[in-house]
Amino acid sequence: MLALRNRFKEAGNLLCSLGQYNKAQAVEYYCKGNAFMEAIRECMKEQDEDLRERHLNQAKIAVNLAFDVKKNQFVKILDDFDKRYLRLKIVQHTKRNMP
Protein backbone atom coordinates (compact mmCIF):
# COMPACT_ATOMS: atom_id res chain seq x y z
CA MET A 1 0.00 0.00 0.00
CA LEU A 2 2.87 2.40 0.77
CA ALA A 3 4.46 1.66 -2.59
CA LEU A 4 1.24 2.65 -4.33
CA ARG A 5 1.50 6.07 -2.69
CA ASN A 6 5.14 6.50 -3.76
CA ARG A 7 6.41 6.09 -0.21
CA PHE A 8 9.03 3.58 -1.21
CA LYS A 9 11.48 4.14 1.63
CA GLU A 10 8.76 3.52 4.20
CA ALA A 11 7.66 0.45 2.25
CA GLY A 12 11.23 -0.86 2.37
CA ASN A 13 11.45 -0.18 6.10
CA LEU A 14 8.17 -1.99 6.70
CA LEU A 15 9.24 -4.92 4.56
CA CYS A 16 12.56 -5.21 6.44
CA SER A 17 10.77 -5.21 9.79
CA LEU A 18 9.07 -8.46 8.84
CA GLY A 19 10.74 -11.70 9.89
CA GLN A 20 11.13 -13.45 6.53
CA TYR A 21 11.21 -10.87 3.78
CA ASN A 22 12.33 -10.64 0.20
CA LYS A 23 15.62 -8.72 0.15
CA ALA A 24 15.33 -8.07 -3.58
CA GLN A 25 11.96 -6.39 -3.04
CA ALA A 26 13.37 -4.31 -0.17
CA VAL A 27 16.34 -3.21 -2.29
CA GLU A 28 13.98 -2.30 -5.12
CA TYR A 29 11.80 -0.19 -2.82
CA TYR A 30 14.80 1.56 -1.30
CA CYS A 31 16.21 2.34 -4.73
CA LYS A 32 12.89 3.71 -5.93
CA GLY A 33 12.77 5.89 -2.81
CA ASN A 34 16.35 7.14 -3.40
CA ALA A 35 17.40 5.57 -0.08
CA PHE A 36 20.58 4.13 -1.53
CA MET A 37 22.45 3.58 1.74
CA GLU A 38 19.59 1.46 3.06
CA ALA A 39 19.55 -0.47 -0.21
CA ILE A 40 23.27 -1.18 0.06
CA ARG A 41 22.89 -2.24 3.71
CA GLU A 42 20.21 -4.71 2.68
CA CYS A 43 22.45 -6.00 -0.11
CA MET A 44 25.29 -6.59 2.31
CA LYS A 45 23.04 -8.67 4.59
CA GLU A 46 22.71 -11.27 1.84
CA GLN A 47 24.79 -14.36 2.56
CA ASP A 48 24.82 -15.71 -1.00
CA GLU A 49 27.55 -13.86 -2.89
CA ASP A 50 25.83 -14.13 -6.28
CA LEU A 51 22.58 -12.70 -4.93
CA ARG A 52 24.52 -9.98 -3.10
CA GLU A 53 26.25 -8.99 -6.35
CA ARG A 54 22.95 -9.00 -8.22
CA HIS A 55 21.34 -6.76 -5.58
CA LEU A 56 24.37 -4.46 -5.52
CA ASN A 57 24.24 -4.14 -9.32
CA GLN A 58 20.57 -3.23 -9.06
CA ALA A 59 21.44 -0.54 -6.50
CA LYS A 60 24.37 0.67 -8.63
CA ILE A 61 22.12 1.09 -11.66
CA ALA A 62 19.61 3.06 -9.56
CA VAL A 63 22.36 5.32 -8.17
CA ASN A 64 23.71 6.00 -11.66
CA LEU A 65 20.23 6.78 -12.95
CA ALA A 66 19.54 9.15 -10.05
CA PHE A 67 22.90 10.82 -10.66
CA ASP A 68 22.13 11.31 -14.35
CA VAL A 69 18.73 12.81 -13.55
CA LYS A 70 20.21 15.27 -11.04
CA LYS A 71 23.09 16.13 -13.38
CA ASN A 72 20.67 16.84 -16.22
CA GLN A 73 18.55 19.02 -13.95
CA PHE A 74 21.64 20.95 -12.89
CA VAL A 75 22.80 21.41 -16.49
CA LYS A 76 19.34 22.68 -17.46
CA ILE A 77 19.35 25.17 -14.59
CA LEU A 78 22.79 26.43 -15.65
CA ASP A 79 21.66 26.76 -19.27
CA ASP A 80 18.57 28.70 -18.20
CA PHE A 81 20.72 30.95 -16.02
CA ASP A 82 23.13 31.63 -18.88
CA LYS A 83 20.27 32.53 -21.23
CA ARG A 84 18.66 34.87 -18.72
CA TYR A 85 21.99 36.45 -17.80
CA LEU A 86 22.76 37.09 -21.46
CA ARG A 87 19.31 38.61 -21.97
CA LEU A 88 19.82 40.83 -18.93
CA LYS A 89 23.16 42.05 -20.26
CA ILE A 90 21.58 42.87 -23.64
CA VAL A 91 18.75 44.82 -21.99
CA GLN A 92 21.18 46.68 -19.73
CA HIS A 93 23.42 47.55 -22.67
CA THR A 94 20.45 48.75 -24.72
CA LYS A 95 19.16 50.87 -21.85
CA ARG A 96 22.59 52.46 -21.28
CA ASN A 97 22.95 53.38 -24.95
CA MET A 98 19.49 54.90 -25.33
CA PRO A 99 19.50 58.66 -26.02
PyMOL commands that set and color helices and strands:
alter all, ss='L'
color gray80, all
select helices_A, chain A and resi 3-5+8-17+23-32+36-45+49-96
alter helices_A, ss='H'
color red, helices_A
deselect
rebuild
show_as cartoon
